[in-house]
């Protein structure tokens, strides 16, 4: 199938499909006119790539994990994919901790600002302003 059909069948833009190919995540054969042609199995591959992106993986990390799909019986490949996915989960956990800390700091600033606005609104000669 050509890139337009793969795009329609997967809901992924042709631009993204070209990016996947440039990153080595997807392959195509070329016609004499240079048009990309993908096998039917590309639909499932693109779906898997989207799942991996949705899980927060970069294209570099996805390229490391995809060989597990191609050679699922190779214990070294399976172990590498497991290690990469575990490392990515740990990275995401650390990001969550940092985001919670950042949100807590922002909450403290919002609380201080709320108190300050309340003090301003009760000060002599102040003009009431909407919250």
HULIN-V546386 format. One line per field, one symbol per residue. phi: phi as a letter, one per 30 degrees, with the letter a starting at -180 (. if undefined). A space follows every 50 residues. Layout:
phi = ???
//
This chain:
phi = .deddddddcicdedddddedddidbbbccdediddbcdedddddddded dddddjdddddedddeedddbdcdddddddddddddddddddedddeddd ddddddeddddddddddddddcdeidcdbdd
//
